[in-house]
């Protein structure tokens, strides 16, 4: 069995089907008046800096997720949309997609 690997290779038997969610983590790093959304896998990481505090981002995510009828919310210049798979955080010309399975723990911490 493949244990400790990021992704099973075709030549190695695996005990269970590979699930992407097993190796992906999304965190919010607090940097004072700003925060950074960080997505980490075993092979890469991506950071998306935002001009609002972690508390402001969490409050905006809670606002969006707590009301099923709400499609968008804004916190300063950060725009959050409800997408099919989870919220999409947009700032400037970039965006950061968060799946619901990763967004719920972020607002509950």
For each residue, the residues with C-beta under 8 A, 3 or more apart:
1: 12 13 14 15
2: 5 8 9 12 13 14 15
3:
4:
5: 2 8 9 12
6: 23 41 42 43
7: 18 23
8: 2 5 12 14 18
9: 2 5 12
10:
11:
12: 1 2 5 8 9
13: 1 2
14: 1 2 8 17 18
15: 1 2
16: 19
17: 14
18: 7 8 14 22
19: 16 22
20: 23 24
21: 24 99 101
22: 18 19
23: 6 7 20 41 42
24: 20 21 39 40 41 102
25: 39 40 102
26: 37 38 39 40 98 99 102 103 106
27: 37 38 40 106
28: 35 36 37 38 54 57 58 106
29: 35 36 38 47 54
30: 35 53 54
31: 34 35 36
32: 53
33: 51 52 53
34: 31 49 50 51 52 53
35: 28 29 30 31 49 50 52 53 54 56 57
36: 28 29 31 47 48 49 50
37: 26 27 28 47 48 50 57 89 96 98
38: 26 27 28 29 45 46 47 48
39: 24 25 26 45 46 96
40: 24 25 26 27 44 45
41: 6 23 24 44 45
42: 6 23
43: 6
44: 40 41
45: 38 39 40 41
46: 38 39 96
47: 29 36 37 38
48: 36 37 38 89 91 94 96
49: 34 35 36
50: 34 35 36 37 57 78 89 91
51: 33 34 76 77 78 91
52: 33 34 35 56 57 60 75 76 78
53: 30 32 33 34 35 56 57
54: 28 29 30 35 57 58
55: 58 59
56: 35 52 53 59 60 75 76
57: 28 35 37 50 52 53 54 60 61 75 78 89
58: 28 54 55 61 62 106 107
59: 55 56 62 63 75
60: 52 56 57 63 64 73 74 75 78 80
61: 57 58 64 65 80 87 103 106 107
62: 58 59 65 66 107
63: 59 60 66 67 70 73
64: 60 61 67 70 72 73 80 82 87
65: 61 62 87 103 104 107
66: 62 63
67: 63 64 70
68:
69:
70: 63 64 67 73 82
71: 81 82
72: 64 79 80 81 82
73: 60 63 64 70 79 80
74: 60 77 78 79 80
75: 52 56 57 59 60 78 80
76: 51 52 56
77: 51 74 91 92
78: 50 51 52 57 60 74 75 89 90 91
79: 72 73 74 89 90 91
80: 60 61 64 72 73 74 75 87 88 89 90
81: 71 72 87 88 90
82: 64 70 71 72 87
83: 86 87 88 97
84:
85: 97 99 100
86: 83 97 98 99 100 101 102 103
87: 61 64 65 80 81 82 83 97 98 100 103
88: 80 81 83 95 96 97 98
89: 37 48 50 57 78 79 80 95 96 97 98
90: 78 79 80 81 94 95 96
91: 48 50 51 77 78 79 94 95
92: 77
93:
94: 48 90 91
95: 88 89 90 91
96: 37 39 46 48 88 89 90
97: 83 85 86 87 88 89
98: 26 37 86 87 88 89 102 103 106
99: 21 26 85 86 102 103
100: 85 86 87 103 104
101: 21 86 104
102: 24 25 26 86 98 99 105 106
103: 26 61 65 86 87 98 99 100 106 107
104: 65 100 101 107 108
105: 102 108 109
106: 26 27 28 58 61 98 102 103 109
107: 58 61 62 65 103 104
108: 104 105
109: 105 106
